[in-house]
Each structure stands twice: as structure tokens, then as C-alpha cells.
């Protein structure tokens, strides 16, 4: 049986002349947790889609490796997926980030809608976004993604909707709303291979009718997930998985 190599993140700027110095956190994990030795083979990814096979040369404060192979796996994705998530209470966004990355979301944007509880000041938001990027890196190590989910700048809901303008034929826009009574995902046309699918999921209190009407005026289709009452995090994960499956990005070998 082929032994699976351990995966680690390595910044592209750390690679030079077929050698690389790993970051302090990755080096500590290799040295003190996994206790790998010099000569061990590991896999590196740099977040841009490149994957490297590397050999550990020296076990120091920052581990030095030699690059012995490089590949850019071909993406099987049909559509790019953009997810706008209304801000949630506490650390729920922290819980959501790894799942979204594992499910193949390409861009994650935090939105501030009228029923979001609490507002983030700029300093706190920057700290949270840096933590979310680290969560994406950790998730990539587990799920095998070579290019992790981008954490976009946070925006107000209305600003985000208006800034996109009207959609073109290559784009599908979906906003999930628990008060929707006419449309579900079954009613949308996923036979067309969209270049990008954009979806928005709401806060604990849901969206207002005014916000939904604004979104509809910019080409968003309001969709229900069904009669089940889902917590906000579960609704976002469920919606993402369903859209990825129906769009052809999930469930194919």
C-alpha cells in the first residue's frame, strides 16, 4: 500500500533554487509533533495551485527542504463559486470557514446585513480575516486542495449587491431566504455550465424583505432550502454542498 505523504503549506516566496524554508508553525509540527527525520519525504502546496514533493534536509527552528518534484494538478471544476455570508454571532464564522474551503468555495466574503447581531470594527475584522486565512491553510492540508479559498474584503450587504451590477449569461446568482415560498434549487437551471455561481446565505435572523427585493433587482434569485429549520452555519454548509453538487463541482470522480 502506498503511504500518503504529509502535506504542509509553504509560501512561494520561501522557495528559492529548488530549496525552501518552512514557516515556524509548520516546522514545529514536523519536528515536535510528527517527529519526522531528515530524509523524510513530504508534500508542499503554496496556495497558487502548485504542489511540490520535497525532502527534509535539516531539522532546525525553520526546517529546510529540497524540492524534488513539482506539479500543477488539473482542476475538474466547472464553475467558480463565490459565497457571501452574512455575519454570524460569536465564533460561528470560524466554524464555517474550513467547511466552505473543503466544499470548494473559491471566494468567501463576509457581509453585514441589517439583522446581523453586532458590528466588527476594522481592527478586529483584520485580525479575524488573518485567522480565517490560517484556518483555510489548515483545511487545505487535510482536504487536499492546492489553491485555498480566498478571504475577500468584508462589505455591507447593499454595497455588495450594488457593486456587482447586473449579471451576464455566464453567471448564476442565488440568495437563500427562509421566507421564500415559490423557488427551490430544483427549479433553477443547472444544465447550463456557468462560469461563476454566486450565492448568499443569511444571518441568524434572516434577510429582510427589502434586502431580498434589492437583490432580485440585480438578478439574484431568491431560493428556499425547504421546510426544515436549519441553524445558520448548517444552512450555509447545506446550501454550498447542494449548489456544488447540482453545478457539477461535487460528486464526480
N, C-alpha and C positions, 0 to 999 in steps of 0.2 A: 504494500500500500504506500502511495506517495505521501510523504509528510508535508503538510501545509506550512509554508514559511510564515513567520510572524510579520505583521505589517506595521510600519511606522511612518509618521509624517516627516518630510524633510523639505525645508524651504528651498525653492530654486536658487536663491542667492547663496545658499550654503554649499552648492555643488560647483567644483572647480577642478579641471584637469582630471576628470574621472575619479575624484575623491570628494568626500563630503564630511562635514562635522555636524552631528545631530544636535538638536536642542537639549537643554538641561533636563527637561521633564522626560523626554524620550530616552535620553542616556541613563537617567536614574532608573527608569522602568526596566531597561535592558540589563543594567548592572546589578541592581539590588533586588528586583522582584523576579525577573525571569532567570537571572544568573547565567546569561549566555556567555560564551567564551570567545576569545579571538579565533577567527577561522569560521565561526558560525555564519550561515547564510540567512539574510533577511530580505524582506521586500519593502521598498520605499515608494511612496507616492507624494507628488509635490503640489497637488491641488489643481494642476493645469490639464490633467488627463494623462500625464506621463507616469509610467510605472518602471521602477528600477529593481534589478536584482543586485544585491550588494553583499560584500564580505566584510565582517568586522575585523579591523586591523589592530586597534588598540582600545583598551578599556580605561578611559580617563574620565575626568569631570564631564567632558563632552566627547562622546565616542566617535572615533574616526573610522570611516568605512571606505572601501574601494568599490566603485561601480563596475560590475562585470557584465551587465546586460541592461537593455533599455527597450521599452515597448510602449505603444500607444494603442490600447485596446479599442476596437471599433465599437462605437455606440450603436445600440439597436433601437434607440428611442425614435419614435415617430414624431412626437410633439414635445416642445419645451413647455414646462409647467411653471407658472407664476402663481404664488399663493399670497393673498393679502389676508392677514389675520388680525381681527380687532383685538386690542389689548385685553388681557385677562388678569384676574387678581393673583396676588402672591407670586409663586414660582411656577405657575402653570405653563407659561411660555417655555421655561426651561425644560419641562416635561415633554412639550410638544416638538421642540427643535429636532432631537435625534430621530423621532419617528418620521417627521417630514423628510429629513435627509435620506433615511433608509428607503422611503417610498419613492424617491426620485424627484422630489421638488427641486427645481433649478434656482428659483429666486424666492426668498421669503421676505415679505415686507410687513412690518408692524403698522397697523392703522389705529388712529384714535377716533372712535365714533362717539356719538352723543351719549350712549349708555355705558361706555367704559367707566369702570369704577377706579378713580384715582388717575392722576396725570404724572408722567415722568418728566422731571426736569432734564435739561440737556446733559449735565454731568453724569447723572445716574443712568441715563439712556446709553451713553457712550460706554460705560462700564458693563452694562448688561449686554450690549452688542458684542463687545470683546469676549465676554463669557460665552455667548452663543456661538461665536466662531470657534472657540475651543471645543465646545460640545459637538460641532459639526466635524471637526478633525477626529475626535474620539470615535464618533459614529462611523466615519469612513474606514477606520481601522477594523471595525467589526463587520460592516456590511459589504466591504469590497469596492465601494465607489472610488473612482480615480480622480474625479473632479467634484468637490463637495458643493453643497448648496450655498449660494451667495446670500449673505445677510444685507438686504438693501436698507437705505435710509428710511427711518420712520416718517410717516406723513399723516396729516389729518385725512379722514375718510373723504370728505367732499373735495379736498385738494387733489387727492389721488385719482378720484373718478374724473374730475375735470381735466387734469393734466394729460390724460391718455387720449382725449379726443374720441372721435368715432372709430369703431373697428373697421378693418377691411375683411375681405372674404377669407383670408388665411388665418383668422383669429376667432376663437370662441370665448365668450365671456359668460361666466356663471356666478351668481351670488346666491348663497343658501340662506333661506328665510323660513323660520318655523311657522309663519302665518300664511305661507303660500298654499293655495288650495287647487290650483289648476295644473301646474307642471311638476314633474319629477324628472330625474335623469333619463328615464325610459323614453321620455317624449322628445329628447334632443337628438339631433342627427350626428352620430359619431362615425358615420360611414365616410365622411369627408376627412381627409388627412390634414388636420390643421397644423400650421407652422408653430403656433403658440396657443395654449389654453390658459386663460386667466380665470382664477376662482377666488372668491372672497367668503370667509366664514366669520361669524359674528361673536360678540362678547356674551357674557352670561345673561344679560338682559335682552339680547337680540337687537336687531336693527329697527329703527322707526319706519313707519310707512313713508315718511318724507324722504328718508335716505334711500329706500327701495325705489321710489319714483325717480329720484335723481339718477340712480344707477341705470334704470331702464331707459332713461332719455339719452344715455350714452352707449346703448347697445348691450347692456347686461341683461341676461335672462334670469328671472327670479325662480328658484327651484326649491322644492321641499325634499327632505330626506325620508319622508314618510311619517307615520303616526307615532313612532317611538319617540319618547322624550330623552334626548341624549345630553350628557354634560358637554360643556363647550369643547374641552380637549378631545373627548371621544367623537364629537360631531366633526371636528376638523380632520381627525385621522380617518374616520369612516369616509368622509367626502373625498379626501385625497386618494384613498385606495380605490374607490369606485370610479372616479374620473380617470385615474391612471389605467385601470383595467379596461374601461369602455373606450378609452382613447388609444388602446393598443400598446401602451408602455409597460404593462404589468401582466404577468401570466404567460409570457412567451419564452420558449427555450431557445 
